[in-house]
Amino acid sequence: MIDRGFADRFAAEWVAAWNAHDLPRVLAHYAEDFEMASPRIVNVAGEPSGRLRGKPAVAAYWAKAMSGGPSLHFEPLEVLLGADGLALRYRNHHGQTAVETFEFDKDRKVVRAAAYYSS
C-alpha cells in the first residue's frame, strides 16, 4: 500500500527533480525496465504506440523535453492515492493541467507511468 507520507514525499521530489532539469535525479525514481505512456511520445520520440519501455528509451525522450530550456516548470496541484500507486495533478509551463499516474513495485520504484494532458 502507498501511504500519504510516501506519496507526498515522492511527488515533491519528482517535481523538484523535473524543475531542476536533473534527468538522473528524475530517473532514480524508476525501475530499469519501467514503461511510460504519453501522447507526446508519438511526436517527440516518433513511437506511434505512445509507449516506451526501459530507462534508456525514456531517458532519450525526456532529455528532449528538458532541452526545451529553462521555462520547463511544474506546479503541483494535488496528489491522489491508489493501492499500489498514485496520481499527481500539476500545471506545466504551458499552463496546461496534467496528470501523471505512477505504479510502484515492492521497492517503491515506478514500474509503470502514464501522462495525461488537458488540451
N, C-alpha and C positions, 0 to 999 in steps of 0.2 A: 504494500500500500504506500501511496505517496501522501505524506503529511504536509500540512500547511507550512511548517517551518522550512522543510526541504524545498517545496515549490517556490516559496518567496525568495529563498537564497539562490536557487537555480536561475529564476527569472532575472533577478538583479544582476547576477554575474554574467549571464548570457547577454543582456542588454549592454552592460558595461564593456564587455569584450567587443561587441559589434561597434559601439560608439568610439572605442579606442582604435578601431580598424586593425585589430590584432587577430589575424587569422589563426595562428597556432593556439591562442587562448580560446577562440570560439570552438575550434576542432577538438579541444581537450574534453569537451562535454559529450563527445560521441564515441560509440564503439567503432572499431576499424571497418566493419562491413555494413554500416548503417545505410538505410535507404531514405532518400529525400525526394519528396514530390512537391512540385511547384509549377504553376502555369508559366512562370518566367524561364524555366529550364528549356522550354521549347525554343524561345528566341535567343536566349543568351548562350546556351550550350548546344543548340541545334539538335536536341534529342526530342523527337516527336512524341514520345510517351509521356514527357513531363516528369520522368523519374530518373534518378541517378543512384548508383549503389557504390559504397566504399569511399573512404576519406580522400584518396587521390582524385577521383572524378568530381566529388563535391567541392573539394578544395580549389580545383581549377575554375569551377563555376563561381564560387564565392569570391575568389581573387578578382574576377572580372567585376563583380558587384562592388567590391571595395575600391577598385581602381577608379571609380566614378568621382573621386575627390572627397574633400573634407565635408561636403554637405550631407553625406550619409549619416543619418542620426535616427535613433528610435526613441520614442517616448512611451514607456509602459503605461497601460491603462487599467488592466485587470488580469489576474491570474486565476484560472479555474482549475479545480482538482478533478482528477479521474482516479480510477482504481490503481492503474499502473502507469499513469501519465498525467500530463497537464496541458492546458491550452493557455497561451499568452496572447492577449489582445493588446495591440500597441498602435501608435501612429508613426508612420515613417516620414522621411524627409520630403516626400511629395505631398504630404498632408493626407495620405490615404490611411484608412483604418485597415489593419492587417491582423490576422490570427494565425499563429503557428501552433501546431499540436506536436507534442513530444511523447513518445512511448519509451519507457526505460526497461533495461534488463535488471537482473538481480544486483549488479554492481552499480546501479544508478547511472549508467551510461545510456545515451539515447541510441535506440536501435531503429527507430522509425520516426520520421518527422514529415510534416506537410505544412505548406503555407497557403493561405487564402487571402485575397485582397479585395477591397472594395473597388468599384470602378472609378 
